[in-house]
Every structure is written in C-alpha cells, then in structure tokens.
Amino acid sequence: MDEMENKRSPYAARSPEEAHVFMIPISIAYIVHFLYNPLVTYDRDQLMRIVVDYTNIISHRYPYWNASRGADHFLLSCHDWAPDISKEKAGREVYKNLIRVLCNANTSEGFDPKKDVSLPEINIRGKLSSPTPSQHPLNRSILAFFAGGSHGAIRKSLLRHWKDKDKDIQVHEYLPKGMDYQALMGRAKFCLCPSGYEVASPRVVEAINAGCVPVIVSDHYTVPFSDVLDWSKFSLYIPSERMGEIKSVLEGVSMRKYLKLQKRVVKVQRHFELNRIGNNGIMGCLEEERVSLLKFKDSLKNNSLLPSWNEQKQGDCCAWDGVICDNATRRVTKLILRRKPLNDDMLNDPLLGIGMRMKMNASHLLPLNQLQVLDLSFNSFTGVVCKLKNLQVLDLSYNRFSGYLPACLGNLTSLQALDVSYNRFKGTISSTLITSLTNLQYISLSKNYFEGLFSLSWLANHTKLEALDLICDSNSNLRIESDDSSFFPQSQLKYLALSCGPLGVIPKFLSHQYALEFVDLLDNKMGGMFPLSLLKNNKRLLHLNLGGNNLTGVLELDSSLYSPHMIFFDVSDNGFQGGIPSAIGSIFPNMSKLNMSKNAFQGQIPSSMGNMRDLRALHLSNNNLSGQIPDELLANCKLLYVLDLANNGLHGQILPTNSNLTSLMFLYLYNNHFKGEISKGLLNSPSLYVLFASNNSLFGNLPSWMGNLTELRYLDLSRNQLGGPIPLSTLQYLVMLDLSLNNFSDIVPHCNNNTPTWSFLHLKGNKLSGPIPNVLSNASFLILLDLMNNELSSEIPIWINALSNLRFLILAGNKLEGPIPPTLCQLQKLTLLDLAHNNFSGGVPSCFNNMAPESIDETFTMDVSFYAVTLLDSLMENLDTPFHPQFFYGLSETMSYMVQVQFRTKFRSELYKGKILFLMSGIDLSCNNLTGKIPSEIRYLGNIHSLNLSHNVLSGTIPESLSQLREIESLDLSHNRLSGNIPWEMKELYRLSTFSVAYNNLSGSTPLMVNQFATFEKRSYEGNPFLCGPPLDLRCFVPPPPAPAGSDSSSLIEDDGFKEAFLWSSIGSFVIAFLGVIAYLYLTYYFSPYNKRLWFWIRW
C-alpha cells in the first residue's frame, strides 16, 4: 500500500486506463480488529457480509470492474479467515472471477490454484532483510526442528508425538530460556513447517532463509510459486496422518539427496526475499553502476559470457545474473560470478566460458563502492583487485591469477574472507599483507606455487580468525613456521588445514584451541604420539585428518571420551601399533568415514564399530589385523558404502549369511586368509559394485546366483582355489572379471544372445582346455583378454576380428596351433599381442602393419582417463555422500586391477598395470614354430616398444626396415636361422635398450658401438660363428697394408708363407670342429621335448 500511494512509485498507475490490474483494498485483519472488539464471537457471517457489500459497491460504482467482470481485480490477504469470504452466497457471483492472493491457500476452502495466487507468509520482524548466511550442511547437527504454539489439529498432533521426546527431532512448544530460534534453524537439516489454524506458516520462508530444508506437514496447501518452482526439488512433504513417522522418513533421506535439497534451498532464497524500492523512487540500480558492469563484461572479450547483462536492455541491473543489490538503496553489494558445475537442471551459472583465459579490467568495478562481496571463483580470470575498500568477502579461487600475491590486498582492511586458492601465484607471501588484514575470519592460500616462509605468528593479532586453509601444491616450496613457543593466537579457530611439507611436530598452539571443528594436517611428517588433547579440548570436532605423518605408539582413546560430532577420522599411513581401541565405536558413534589403513595395528576389529550406524566408509587395509569381521559391524552398519580390509590376516567367510550391509558398493578383501565357499551373504548387498577378494583360500564353484548382483561391475577372485565351470553368461554385466590362477576347467556356453559388457577379462593360469570359447565371440566391448597359461588348443578362431575394441590379447603358454590368422590383423586397436609358447606354424603375418594406432600414447591416455572418470562419475551419481571422491580410498587400486597384464620384454617378465600398460605396445611370438622370412612390412609398426620373435625357425636376412621402428626399446631375434649381415642402419634405434640376435647364422661385422649399441654386451651376439667385431672376442680380418716402396716383397712372402699357411689351416680346423658341436647341440635340442619344456620354465 505504501508503494502504491507513493506518487513516484513506478508500480502505481497514474490513471485507471494505464492499469493492468486493480487492487481491492480490503484488510481482513483491520476489519476483525475494529468490528470484533470486544471479541465475543468467532462467527464470520458479519465479516463476510461487510466484504461482499464493499465489493458490490466497487463493482457497481466503478466501470473498470465491469470491463472484465472483475477478472483483472485482486484481493490480498494473509489472514486465516480470508478464504471464507467466498462462501457467502451473496458474494459468489462477485468472486467468481476475482483473483485472490492469499497466504492461507487452502484448496478445501475454495482456493483455486488455476486462478488464485498463493503468497508466501513472511514474518518481517520489524524490517526487510536478506536471508541469513547459511551454515554448511555438514555442520548441521539437528535432524529436524520446530518451535511454535499448539494452534490447530496438526500442530497438536506434532507436539503429542514429538515434543521433548527425541534429541534428533527437536520439537518445542515454547523455547527454553537462552535458546535462539534462528540459531537452531541454522543448525537443523530439516525444519518442520506444520499448519496451524491456517495451512500456511511463516516457518516455510524462515526455513528457506536459514538454509534449512522445509518439511511441509499440511493438508490441502497450495505452496507459493508452484507454477514456476518445483518444490519437490528443495522441500519435503509429509501428510499429517504420518506424523509419527517423521523421524524414519527423514532418516530415510540419503545424504546425497539432502545435499541436493539444501543446495537448492540456498539457490531459491532470492525468490522469498522482499525487495523494496528505494526512497528516490528509482526502479533499478544506479546508472553509473549499470554502465560499469557492462564495461566490465566488455573487458572479458567474450560475447557468450553473462548473456543477461544486456547492453541494449535498459532494465534493472539488479536483476542480472550474479548481481545482488541492497533492498533499500539499490546499490550493488554483491557480485557472484562463480562458475562451478552443479549438475542440476534448475541451477544456472552466470559465466559460461570455463577453460578460457579472461583478463579482467578491475578498474571498471571501482564505481561499485558499496560492493561487499566479490566472488569470481571457478573461472579463468587474471588481473588485480585491490581498490574496493568496502569489500568484506573476496573469492578469487580456482582461476589463473599468477605472479606475486599483490601486497596491495593489504589495503582491503574490511576483508573478512579472502580466498586465493587454486591459482598460480608464486614467490613469497608478504607478511605485511597478512598482518594488515586483522578483520579476517577466513583465509585460504592453498594450492599455489608459493615459496619461502609463512609464519603462523603473522596471525597473532587476528582475533576474529576462524578458518585457516594452507595446503601446498606439489610444486610449491613454501615452508610453515609453527613451533614458535611464543605464538598463541588470540582467536579460536574452527577450521584448520595445514599441509606444506614437514612440520616435524604437532604445532604447540593447537593445545590452546577449544573451538575446532575441522582439522586437516595431512602429510606433514609430524612425529610423536597421537594428540589426544585435540579430542578432549574440542568437543565439536567433526573432521580430523592426521594421515601421512610419522605418529607412532599405541592409539590410546580413553573410553570415557565421547565425540558425537566426529564424522571423519583419518590416521592412515602412520606408524601406530597395538590394537584398535576397543571402545572406538562408542567414542565416535556418528562416524561417517574412518581410515586407519597403512599402520601396524594388530588384534581383532573391535565389535564396538557396530555402534557406528552412520558409517559410510571403513578403511583398515595394510595392517596386521586378525580374526573375523565382527557380526555387530555386519549387522548394524547398513549405510556402509566402502569396506576396505585388504592386506591383513583376517579369516572366516567373506560375508556370512547374517550380513546386513545393504548399501555396500566397494568391498576390498584381497590378501587375507578368508576361507570356504563364496557365501550367499553377498546377496544381502544388492548394490555391490566392486568385489576384490584375490589371494585368499576360497574354494568350490563360482555360483551362478552371483548373476543376481546386477550392480556388480568389477570382480576379482584370482589366486584362490576355485574350480569347475565359469558361468560367464550369468556375469554378462561385469566390466572387469579376474579369475586368474584358480582351477577353473571350462566356460559355460551362453544361454542368451545378449551382448556382454566385459571390458577386462583375466582368466590366466587355470585349466581351460579345447578351443578358445565361442562365448567370447560377441564380447564386442572387450579391451583386454588374458588366457595365458591354460591348456587351450586348436587354432585362433576366425571370429577374433569381431572383438573390434580389443587392445590387449594374451594367449601365451597354451597349445594353440596352425598359422597366425590374417583376421588377427584386423584388430586395429590392438597394441599388445602375446602368442608366445604355443605351437603356431607358418610365417610372421605381413599384415601386422594394420596394427598399432598412430597415436598410441594419446589414445591410451584418453582411454585410461575415460575409465577413471566413468568409474568416479558412476560412483558419485549412485552414492549419497557429501564427501570428496577421495572418500573412497582404493579407487586407484580398482583402476590398476582393471588393466594389468604380465608381458615379457627386455629379457624379463613384468606386470604392467594402470597408465603404464596403456603406454605400452608390443608383440611376442617367441617359442613357436614360425618359419620363413621376417616381413619387411613390419616397419609400419612404428610405435611398437617391444618385438620378440625368438626361438622360432625364421630364416633369411634381418630386414633393413627394422631400423624404422624408432620407438622400439626391446628387440629379440635370437635362436632362429637368420643369416647375412646385421643392417648398419639399426644404429639409428636410439631408444633400444635390450637387443639380441644370438644363436643365428649371421656373419660379418657387429654394428658400430655407438649410441645404444655401445651398451650391448657379448651375449647379444653370441652363437653366430661367422660374426666378428666388438664386443665379441673374434676380431674381424683386415687385409695387411701394401708393402713399402723399395722393399723386397718376394722375400717377405717367402718368410711369411709358412705362417700364413699355418694360420689358415688352424682357422679351418677350428671352424669345422665348432660347426660339428653346434650341429650336435641343435639336433639334440630340436628333437628333445624336454629342452623345450625347460626353456618354458626358465622363461616363466
């Protein structure tokens, strides 16, 4: 009403002809106040008659009503009696077209969502204000909160069920003295918004402004703005008849869903904020500020950025994306241009130019002299921001700012928060800059390239400091000075993250901190005992990370300790000994992630861990633990996603039938002593995604019921004692299957025509016999197939070319025979081929030039990145967790397990895995019966790193084209029947590190000992009787120089004739004897199966 009566208001029409809508100025509250005084009855007939009479007068007296029969008139009211006015028979015709704007939008009382408008009910509390700063969702320790009178049936039911009955569901009729209503809302995850005498409640808006997810407990309520806002994305609805189920409903909301809801609540706050026109009557922001923002946009030199900042549109810049103005003055106070992907269809980011380098001109922001918050994070900005003296928050994180950290930032003395993390700042940090900003509450300097010294004493006078974040980049040479005994900060920190090289000892000042909630001292090489005072002094500590240090001794946690707020506890990679504290589950009952891996803990896993009912990830790998997995843990930790017990001495079944880990997705049990058949207890974890249980003592068959684990993608049961047939058809949804080094004898044929999703199939070291199974013929996604060391026979099947994505094919150590099929050459992505130790015959295929992609490194690196990203994306899409992906410690192991291959190169067998494998390429055809010449087309394998053709019957000369294999590092042509010279061009193979042409019929001189050939020893050439030159002992014959002029040549010839004859006679005798020995050894070796088997075992 004030705005409409303001003659300068742009909303009020100066004449009826200019108006779009007409307001009927009826105040139900005022009528009740004057008409029902004294209040002796609640009968509303009199109220309704007055309103109907008043509206009838307007409809008859003024022609504007009759122009639309009231359809462009509206009545506004937030009184709970307002809906009743349409019930009066005399007013039904009048209100048939009238628009009602009501807070009490009750459909059971005639509210029509198609015509009427639901208005959010707001308790102004004396002044218009912006939303209160929202606390981080992880700091919210109250599950649900409500405080209010017993008004109406729904509230009475709420109070009856929950008033003062549950610490998680805090329901109060009247708040106890000393408790702050707004503060409690800020600490609650969910705020209950029950109907009172009317369906609406101001608690809905209060909850949104406090960053608390509203839970609407109401019947027949049409929520505000429901035609444009999807309330299911940022609120919950619980029918009143389910009042007693509130806790179970809210506990059933996954953390991931809650975080999405809460994030969206913060985003929609602006829609529930009152905006009022300033006293000067100007509708939008100041023209000077609008122009300066447009100049700032132009300085970015990218028209696709900030599309709502339209130069042609003379509108309100306060409505532009990322621009927030003061409600009263309309001055720009906040500029939020952060660009952080949110994966949310209802949340948009102002900037769209991620990855582009954008140099900003900060001088264009100087007219914004009331700017308090400048957030440019998650962009690619460069430039300097130093002259905005009223700035309270400056966030430059995740950009490309470089050079020295500007000392002029010290002039921004009003700063309360400074974040320059994840940039490219270098050099030393100015102590003056830090000491000048005494109003700082939050400072983050992490992940830059700083060097020199940062002394914590610079913060001695920062009495308001609550958060210090200084995590160094691997390229940083910054050192933190923390052991100054005279330094005791005047502030009480809540957040501390320090990791910049060796601190040596735990900082002494921590013993005087009592408000810490988050402590991260990862990788500081701190020695000594566990700092128990951190737990005793800081009762609200929720995150403690001491991983990667040198802490030793016994981890003693007093059983009298109680840390209900602790949700993250990491002491991994230290030197702790002794047992895990037996009461750890009672000390940390609300633990979400517990990481105690890579220590020397002994004894059993405490049964008290079953008390951690909110546990999401448990890492106890790489210790000396024994015993079984406690039944209490298996029964009670239903929210557990990750269980990592690898590399211990645990025994029993991997998951017994009483297991109740219904949320489990990652299970790491490898390198233990688990025994017995595979338990059906796995079926109690239907979301299981990864199961690694290699190197245990499991026996029996691989059960077909494992096909019921439809979410399982990665399965490793290698190095056990499993046997029988492999039911591959029931495991067709797996991405990786490793059953190596077991006793499997057969593969069950496919019973359907579905295309399996296998990408990595490891079946080496079993007892598989017969042809390569046809069940693999439609495995078109297969990238790795390892059938090494089985008893497979017959020829390579013709359908092998159908495996078009195959990169690694390992068939060594079988009984395969026949020629190497040309169809194998059609696998154009193949980069590692091992056919060694079989009975292949025929020649080396000349079509191998079709193999080996042109850009192996780039292609493979992209592939390994794809699988890593796919794995993490899949995980984060399916998991309900607030934590960084590092929360799932062990995913790197998953990548290594997916792609690991044993391959012989450089005269030894190596296990290539992860990215290293993707950078490797090679062919091994050794120990077969291949004949004929080495094809010259082999030169097209330009990217190959290893080529082994040894122990065959190859003949002819070494082709000069081998010198074109410029990436080759290992070349083995030994034990063949090659003849002729070694091509001198091969000295150009600069990457060659191992080389052998031993035991052939080569002749002539060895290559010059230059470049890589200077490193090869005698064994690279031995067994070639006609080969001479270093490093062999036999020197090549060089004709004597011509006799000097005037000498008696006939005399010389006569004197040396006997010597020369004797020399040639000796050489001839030696050669004949040597060849006889070689022939005897060769025939003995060739016809003796024992010698061939002996070579096999020597190799493997």
KOLTI-463656 format. One record per residue (C-alpha): x, y, z; residue in three letters. Coordinates in steps of 0.05 Angstrom, whole numbers, plus 5000, padded with zeros to 4 digits. Layout:
N
XYZALA...
This chain:
1100
500050005000MET505750475015ASP508650364946GLU502050474911MET500851124949GLU507851364932ASN506851844874LYS513951694850ARG512950934850SER513650624781PRO508650084800TYR502650544812ALA498750754751ALA497151494746ARG490351364715SER485850754712PRO486850694637GLU494250544648GLU493049994699ALA493749254684HIS490649014749VAL486449334804PHE487349204878MET481249184924ILE483949484988PRO480649035040ILE484448865103SER481348265139ILE485948395198ALA483349115206TYR476048905200ILE477048385254VAL480748885297HIS475249415294PHE468949005282LEU470348455332TYR472148905390ASN470948645441PRO471847945413LEU465847565439VAL464647115379THR468446775324TYR462446775278ASP464747025209ARG458047195178ASP458647925195GLN465647955165LEU463447635101MET457448095093ARG461748715101ILE466848475050VAL461448275000VAL457748945008ASP464249324999TYR466048944936THR458949024908ASN459649774917ILE466149774878ILE463249334823SER457249784814HIS460550454823ARG466750374780TYR466550164707PRO473349824707TYR470349224743TRP465149124690ASN470249134634ALA472448444655SER467148264707ARG472648304760GLY477747854726ALA483148394730ASP481848554803HIS485348234861PHE484448194936LEU490548084980LEU490247785050SER494547355096CYS489147285150HIS486746575164ASP479446805155TRP480547065084ALA478346435045PRO471546455079ASP469347075043ILE467846674980SER462946235017LYS457746775026GLU452146624977LYS451247354960ALA458547414941GLY459546804898ARG457947164834GLU462347744853VAL468347294870TYR467546814812LYS472647194770ASN476347584824LEU483647384836ILE485047224908ARG492247304932VAL492346914997LEU497446645045CYS492246145070ASN491845795002ALA487345245025ASN484044854968THR478944555017SER476445265029GLU475445464957GLY482445664936PHE483145554861ASP490545454840PRO488645584767LYS486246284783LYS488346484853ASP495446634877VAL498946324936SER503046844973LEU508846645019PRO507546845090GLU513347255118ILE514747495188ASN518248155174ILE520448245246ARG520749005240GLY524949085177LYS526248805109LEU532548375107SER536347885063SER537047145081PRO541546995139THR548146665119PRO547045915111SER551345445151GLN554944875116HIS550444265114PRO555743835148LEU555444305208ASN548044185219ARG547543715279SER539943735289ILE535943275244LEU529343675250ALA526944285288PHE520344635305PHE518245135357ALA511245425360GLY504545445395GLY499244895395SER494945215341HIS490544735303GLY489843985299ALA496343855260ILE500744225309ARG497343885368LYS498943215336SER506143425324LEU507143635396LEU503743005421ARG508442555382HIS515042925387TRP515143475439LYS521543395481ASP521942655464LYS527742585416ASP534442955412LYS534442885337ASP527343145327ILE527443775369GLN520143995377VAL518544545427HIS512044895443GLU515945455476TYR523445525470LEU527145455536PRO530546085561LYS537146225528GLY535745845464MET535846235399ASP530446085348TYR534346305286GLN540745955311ALA537045295320LEU534245345250MET541245465225GLY543644825259ARG537944385233ALA538043985169LYS530443985164PHE525444495191CYS518444255205LEU513144715178CYS506344465204PRO499744805191SER496645195247GLY489645475244TYR491345615171GLU495145175121VAL500745675111ALA506245825160SER511746355162PRO516445785181ARG516945595108VAL520346245089VAL524246255154GLU526945565139ALA528945755069ILE532446385092ASN536245965144ALA538545465092GLY534344925126CYS530344445082VAL522944575096PRO518643975113VAL511444165098ILE506543805143VAL499944055117SER493643835081ASP490444205022HIS496044725018TYR498045024951THR505245244960VAL507345924933PRO510145994862PHE508445264848SER507245434775ASP514645624766VAL518245274824LEU518444524832ASP518044464908TRP519843734906SER526943954887LYS528144354951PHE522944135003SER519543515031LEU512143385042TYR509542935097ILE502042815103PRO499142965172SER496942235181GLU504342025181ARG506242475239MET509141905279GLY513741705221GLU517342375214ILE523942115241LYS524041495198SER522141895136VAL527742405148LEU532941875165GLU531041535101GLY533242145061VAL540141975035SER545842465046MET546442574972ARG539142764966LYS539543205027TYR545443584999LEU541843704934LYS535643944971LEU539744405015GLN543744684956LYS537344854920ARG534345174983VAL540145664983VAL539045784909LYS531645954915VAL532546414975GLN532347014928ARG525146844909HIS523046914982PHE526647564996GLU522748225000LEU525248744951ASN523249454964ARG524050064920ILE528750594948GLY526651274973ASN528851604909ASN523651224870GLY528750934822ILE526750244799MET533449944784GLY540750014802CYS544650654793LEU546050814720GLU553450914737GLU553850214765GLU549949914707ARG554750224657VAL560850004696SER558349284697LEU557449304622LEU564549564614LYS567049004658PHE563448504614LYS566448814551ASP573448764581SER572648004582LEU572647994505LYS567547444502ASN560447584479ASN557946904503SER559147074575LEU553947384621LEU548247384569PRO543347714617SER547948324621TRP544748624560ASN547249304536GLU541049414494GLN536349294552LYS535449904596GLN532949474654GLY534949374725ASP542049114731CYS540048844800CYS536148314761ALA542348094723TRP545347414738ASP550347454794GLY548648174814VAL545448284882ILE543348974907CYS541449264974ASP533849234982ASN533349965004ALA538850334968THR539049914904ARG546649954905ARG550449344881VAL553149004944THR554748304918LYS557648064852LEU557347304850ILE560547064785LEU562946384809ARG562445854756ARG562145174790LYS558644604753PRO552844364796LEU549743824752ASN542944104768ASP537744264717ASP534744824758MET541145184776LEU544745614724ASN551545934728ASP552546654703PRO559146514667LEU559346014610LEU566646064589GLY570145544631ILE577245394607GLY578146064571MET583346554596ARG579847204612MET583847814632LYS579148274670MET579749024679ASN578349114753ALA578149874746SER571149804717HIS568849554784LEU571150184822LEU564350544816PRO561449964857LEU563950304920ASN558649944963GLN560849264939LEU561748804998GLN562248114965VAL566247954902LEU566247224882ASP569947064817LEU571546344834SER571845764785PHE573446174724ASN579746344685SER580847064707PHE587347444711THR588448154735GLY588548514802VAL583048724851VAL585749204904CYS581649844908LYS574749634930LEU575549885001LYS568849635027ASN569948915006LEU568548425061GLN568947785020VAL573847674963LEU573846984930ASP578846904872LEU579646154879SER580245684820TYR582646184770ASN589046344732ARG591746914774PHE599346894771SER605547274792GLY606547504863TYR600647564911LEU599148314907PRO601448664970ALA596049184957CYS590848684980LEU593148905049GLY589349565036ASN582749195038LEU582449255113THR574949095116SER576148395089LEU573047845130GLN574347285080ALA580047215030LEU580646614984ASP586146584931VAL586745824930SER587945424867TYR591445954826ASN598546054801ARG601246554850PHE608646474863LYS614246784904GLY614046964977THR607847185015ILE608347885044SER607947875120SER605248595117THR599448365074LEU597447845125ILE598548265187THR594448845158SER588148435149LEU586348385222THR578848315208ASN579747665172LEU575347095194GLN577246635136TYR583646585095ILE585446075042SER592146085006LEU592245354985SER594745044920LYS599145584892ASN606645594876TYR608945994937PHE615845934966GLU619546195026GLY616646235096LEU609646305124PHE609746435198SER603546305239LEU605846875284SER603347345229TRP596347165252LEU597547315325ALA593147935325ASN587447655283HIS582447605339THR576647425293LYS580146885252LEU576146245248GLU578945885187ALA586045795160LEU586945395097ASP594145295072LEU595144655032ILE601244684987CYS601744464915ASP606943944897SER610844494860ASN610844954920SER616945074964ASN613245425019LEU615145255090ARG610645365150ILE613745605215GLU609445355271SER613845165330ASP614745875357ASP613245765431SER611546505439SER605846455388PHE599046345417PHE593546635372PRO588247065404GLN582946745361SER579546075369GLN579845725302LEU574145295276LYS577545065212TYR584944895204LEU588144575143ALA595744585141LEU599944155094SER606344465067CYS612043975077GLY614943715142PRO612544065204LEU616343555245GLY612043635307VAL604743785321ILE604044545328PRO604044745401LYS598645265394PHE593544715380LEU593544535454SER590345215467HIS584745135416GLN577844955441TYR573045105383ALA576044695327LEU571044335282GLU575544165223PHE582943975227VAL586943725167ASP594443625180LEU595543115124LEU602642945101ASP606543385149ASN611342835173LYS609643005245MET612542535297GLY610542355367GLY604342055398MET597142165379PHE594942875402PRO589342665449LEU588343385472SER585243545405LEU579443085422LEU578943285495LYS579144035483ASN574844095421ASN568043795436LYS565143975368ARG570743695326LEU567643345266LEU573543245219HIS580643025239LEU585742835187ASN592642635211LEU594342175153GLY601142135122GLY605242315184ASN610241955229ASN605941865290LEU607641245330THR605940855392GLY599240585414VAL593040965394LEU590141075463GLU583041345463LEU580241385534ASP573641005537SER570841605575SER571642035513LEU565342185475TYR565642555408SER558642525379PRO560243055326HIS566142685295MET564442425226ILE571342395193PHE577442085227PHE583741925187ASP590341675218VAL592541275157SER599741195135ASP602941285203ASN606540805250GLY601240645302PHE601839965335GLN597839545384GLY590439435379GLY585039885352ILE581640195414PRO576139725435SER571240285450ALA572340675386ILE565140555363GLY562440845427SER567241435426ILE565341615354PHE558041385348PRO556441835288ASN562741685248MET561841705173SER568941575148LYS574241205188LEU581041095156ASN586340735197MET589840395139SER597440325128LYS599440255201ASN601539655243ALA595139545282PHE594338845310GLN588938425340GLY581638395321GLN576938905293ILE573039185353PRO565838975357SER564039675381SER564739905308MET557639635302GLY555440245341ASN557540695283MET550740635249ARG552141225203ASP558840945179LEU559741035104ARG567040835092ALA571640395134LEU578940325114HIS583139845155LEU587639565099SER595139445105ASN595439275178ASN596538635217ASN589338505238LEU586837805251SER580337465269GLY573637525234GLN569438125213ILE565238285275PRO557938075270ASP555938745301GLU559139125244LEU555938675191LEU549138735223ALA548739475242ASN552739875192CYS547239885139LYS549740535107LEU556740285094LEU558940415022TYR566240235026VAL569339665067LEU576839605056ASP580239055097LEU585538855046ALA592638625065ASN591338365134ASN590737675166GLY583237625172LEU579536965164HIS572636675162GLY567536775106GLN568037385063ILE560937595081LEU556937095122PRO549437005112THR547737445171ASN550938045137SER546438655131ASN550839135093LEU545139345047THR548639965020SER555439655007LEU558539824940MET566039734948PHE568839114983LEU576439014986TYR578538365020LEU584638154979TYR590937865011ASN587737565073ASN586036865097HIS578636835082PHE576536115071LYS570735695047GLY565735744992GLU563136404967ILE557536595015SER550536784997LYS551337355046GLY553637764986LEU546437774962LEU544738205023ASN548838754989SER544838854925PRO548539494907SER555439164907LEU559539494852TYR566639254865VAL568838594899LEU576338454905PHE577837824944ALA584137554910SER589537164945ASN585236824997ASN583336095007SER576436074975LEU574435414944PHE568535094909GLY565035334847ASN563436034824LEU555936044840PRO551036234785SER547036644835TRP552437184831MET548737394768GLY543337664815ASN548338204837LEU546238634778THR550139244800GLU556738864805LEU561739124754ARG568638944779TYR570038244807LEU576937974825ASP577337274855LEU584237104829SER589336694867ARG584436254904ASN582535514898GLN576035594859LEU574435094805GLY569234784760GLY566035154701PRO565735904696ILE558436154688PRO560336734644LEU553236804617SER550737004686THR556237514694LEU554937894630GLN554138574664TYR561138574691LEU566239064665VAL572238714695MET572837974715LEU579237684742ASP579236934757LEU586636824744SER590736284780LEU584935834801ASN582835144778ASN577235304730PHE576534784676SER571135034629ASP566635614609ILE559135514608VAL556335704539PRO551736294530HIS544436164542CYS542136824511ASN544137294455ASN545337904498ASN551838274486THR556138234548PRO559338864576THR566038554593TRP571839024580SER577338674620PHE577437914624LEU583137574663HIS582936814661LEU590336624660LYS593336054700GLY587235594700ASN585834914667LYS581635154609LEU582234674550SER579734594480GLY578835174431PRO578235894453ILE570935914478PRO565736164429ASN562236514487VAL567237074475LEU565337184402SER560137724416ASN564238084470ALA564838694427SER566639154486PHE572638724505LEU579039124513ILE583338614549LEU583237854542LEU588337464582ASP588236704573LEU595536584588MET598035914615ASN591935484604ASN591234854561GLU587635164502LEU588634814435SER586534864363SER587235494321GLU585536214336ILE578136264316PRO576236664254ILE571337084295TRP577137414332ILE576438024287ASN569538154317ALA572938394381LEU574039074349SER575739434414ASN581038944435LEU587639264456ARG590938724496PHE590837994474LEU594837504516ILE594736774493LEU601736554514ALA603135884546GLY597735464513ASN597634924459LYS594735344403LEU596935154334GLU596235294260GLY598135944225PRO597036614257ILE590536824222PRO590237454180PRO583837644216THR588137804276LEU591038374236CYS584138694231GLN584338874305LEU586839574290GLN586639794363LYS591039214385LEU597439454418THR599638854460LEU599738154430LEU602837564465ASP602536884428LEU609036604458ALA609935874478HIS604835564432ASN605435134370ASN603935644317PHE606835504248SER607435864182GLY610336554174GLY610037214211VAL603937564181PRO605838144137SER599138464153CYS601438664223PHE602539344192ASN595039454203ASN596039434278MET598739964326ALA594940614323PRO598741224300GLU597941594367SER598441044418ILE600341484477ASP594841984467GLU589441474452THR591241034511PHE591741614558THR584841844537MET582241144549ASP585141064618VAL582341754636SER575641554608PHE575240934651TYR577541304713ALA572541864702VAL567041374685THR568340994749LEU568241614792LEU562241914756ASP558341264764SER560241244837LEU558241964853MET551841904814GLU549641294853ASN552341474922LEU549141914973ASP555342235003THR557742935018PRO565042755013PHE570342864961HIS571742254916PRO577942124958GLN572841905010PHE573041254971PHE580341084983TYR582040504939GLY579240714872LEU586240774844SER587140034861GLU580739904822THR583940214760MET590339804770SER586339164777TYR582239304715MET588239354669VAL594238934688GLN597938464643VAL604138024651GLN608538124589PHE615737924575ARG620238464549THR627538654559LYS629037924576PHE624537924637ARG617137844653SER613938474681GLU606938644707LEU604439254671TYR598439594700LYS594440234701GLY597040804658LYS603740464646ILE600139904609LEU596440404567PHE603140694545LEU605940004527MET605739664459SER609039024438GLY608738354401ILE611437704428ASP611437104380LEU617136734413SER617735984425CYS613435754367ASN614935404301ASN614536014256LEU618435964190THR620136404131GLY622837104129LYS621537694174ILE616738114131PRO619338794111SER612339084125GLU613939034198ILE616939724191ARG609940004195TYR609539824269LEU612740504281GLY610040594352ASN611739904378ILE616139864441HIS617739124443SER618438584390LEU620337864407ASN621037354350LEU626036904386SER626036144389HIS622836024322ASN625535764255VAL625736424219LEU630736484162SER633236984112GLY636437644129THR634738164180ILE630638684141PRO633539384139GLU626439624151SER627139444225LEU631140084231SER624740474222GLN621940234288LEU624240874321ARG620240764386GLU622740054398ILE626139914465GLU626839154463SER628438734402LEU629737984408ASP631137574345LEU635337044378SER635036294368HIS632936294295ASN636436134229ARG637536844206LEU643536964161SER647237534128GLY649638184159ASN646438594215ILE643939224179PRO648339804198TRP642140264196GLU639939954262MET644740404299LYS639340944290GLU634740594341LEU636341084396TYR631140814445ARG633540094441LEU635639844510SER635639084500THR637738734436PHE639338024418SER640937664353VAL644437094389ALA644636384361TYR643236504288ASN647636434226ASN649437164220LEU656137374190SER660237994180GLY661538544230SER657438734290THR654439444288PRO659040014308LEU658940104383MET655640794381VAL649241064411ASN645240504444GLN649539954412PHE655340174456ALA651539874515THR650339174488PHE654638604513GLU657437964482LYS651137564498ARG647237984448SER651237684391TYR653937014415GLU652436374378GLY653836674309ASN660536344289PRO661636794229PHE660137444266LEU666037864287CYS667738524319GLY666738814388PRO664038634438PRO665637934412LEU672537654423ASP673337494349LEU676238074312ARG674438194240CYS680138044189PHE683138674160VAL687738594098PRO695038804111PRO697339474084PRO701439484018PRO708939374024ALA713339994027PRO716840223963ALA723839923953GLY722739323998SER723838603974ASP716738353972SER718637663949SER723037584010SER717337784055LEU712637294022ILE717736744028GLU718936884102ASP711536914120ASP708836374074GLY709235834127PHE705936274180LYS700236454134GLU699035724114ALA699235514186PHE694336064206LEU689135884154TRP689735144170SER688435284243SER682435714228ILE679435184182GLY680234644234SER677035074288PHE671135244244VAL669834514225ILE670134294297ALA665734864321PHE660434734268LEU660333994288GLY658934174360VAL653534674340ILE650134164295ALA650133644350TYR647134124401LEU642034384352TYR639433694333LEU639233474405THR635334104425TYR630634084366TYR628333364375PHE628133374451SER621433594482PRO624833634549TYR629334204527ASN623534594500LYS619734504565ARG625934704603LEU626135364565TRP618835474581PHE620035414656TRP626235844653ILE622136384618ARG616236374665TRP
